[in-house]
Amino acid sequence: MNPVERTIRRIDATQRRYTPTAFVFGVIKKYGDDNGGVLVSNLAYSAFVSIFPLLLVLVTILGLVFTSVDPAVKTEVLNAVASQVPLLGHTLTGNVHELKRASKIGLVIGLVGVVWGSAGLAQAGLFTMEQVWNLPGPARPGYVQRLGRAGLFLCLLGGGVIVTTGLASLTTYRHSGLAFKIPLELLTAAFNVGMYLGAFRALTPKGVPTRRLLPGAITGGILWTVLQILGTWLVHHYLHSDTVYGVFATVLGLLAWIYVAVEITVYSAEVNVVLARRLWPRAIVQPPLTEADRSSMAHQALQNQRRPEQHITVTFDDREPDAAEPILTPRTPDEVAPPAKIKRRRPVRIRVPGQRGERDPVANNTAASDPGPAGAKPADGDGAGAKAADGDGAGASGAIPGPETSARDRVQ
């Protein structure tokens, strides 16, 4: 073993010894197993493409509903939405105008088309959650179910805009000092936790219990609140809007902000999976594999099932002799939990052929089915009917003489 590998194995043993470090590395490892970078890029691109249609729908609805009642409401709502993206939010909302109402039918068709286009964000989110939970094909929602969940997700975003507007209206009292700022930030964090929980529930198949989604929602809501506070602080102290890059700075800055937000979301979802399936401790250097490594690899293989008629079985041959097979490591797609319920299956003892008192099952099956060469006598106790009486010949067991028996008789 070279010095580099020896050092890494020492670090590996240390991180596995303590639960906090083992859990954190388990989340990072699970993120890598799921190709988290690809999932984040796909979801961030879908969010970037869908943000303009979503703002277009919002501005059009606000123009239809509040223009004749109170035009100031439209401004307050847009300011609340813009506050979610420091520095770039007002630039973004200021360049979106409502759809022109040439006719009622044309307006309805335009709104439906825009909503349909913005549903790509929900579809990308559904795919991301399915991959994170390593769901086999039959456990994933169908086309109609995905459309329903996409609509539910868009309604959740609409409700979030309403609550965000209410919270933004309280910011006018921020001059009251820390006695008001701290409770306001705590209230904002609680709202963000609720938004994450609702988003996870809408995008995750119903086979996963809601209580399994709560830890990741708390993680995501807190991190998103911290990201907003940090972004606002950076804008006020170091960044300025009068950049020479113009529109390129707006596009790149918005894309970077969305990517960080999506990465927080995916990592928060991985927290749910690691806790639900206890995927820690994980090994940095393999072999040997930990049981969490085997469980993660089994889920990766079983998620490739596409139809119920397709059967996949995952086994490992690196466990210690006489080791019981853990119930949290699935062998078939039906055992992927959640969404399946964990069943206390009978432990399977892994025995190595050739040990004392153990027979090779392959050799036993071969001996029982192969009569052996002509003239060979069957061993005692090899099975009922295997021992033939002297002089009874081939017909003593009631079997039809085979080619070998006929040839032996002719020789005799």
Secondary structure, DSSP 8 states (H G I E B T S, - for coil): --HHHHHHHHHHHHHHHSHHHHHHHHHHHHHHHTTHHHHHHHHHHHHHHHHHHHHHHHHHHHHHHHTTT-HHHHHHHHHHHHTTSTTTHHHHHTT------S-HHHHHHHHHHHHHHHTHHHHHHHHHHHHHTT--GGGS--HHHHHHHHHHHHHHHHHHHHHHHHHHHGGGGGGG-HHHHHHHHHHHHHHHHHHHHHHHHHHS-TTS-GGGGHHHHHHHHHHHHHHHHHHHHHHHHT--S--TTTHHHHHHHHHHHHHHHHHHHHHHHHHHHHHHHT-----SS-SS--HHHHHHHHHHHHTT--STT-------S-S-TT-B--TTS-SSGGG-TTTS--------B---TTSTT---HHHHHHHHH---STT----TTSSTT-S--TT-GGGGGT----HHHHHHHHH-
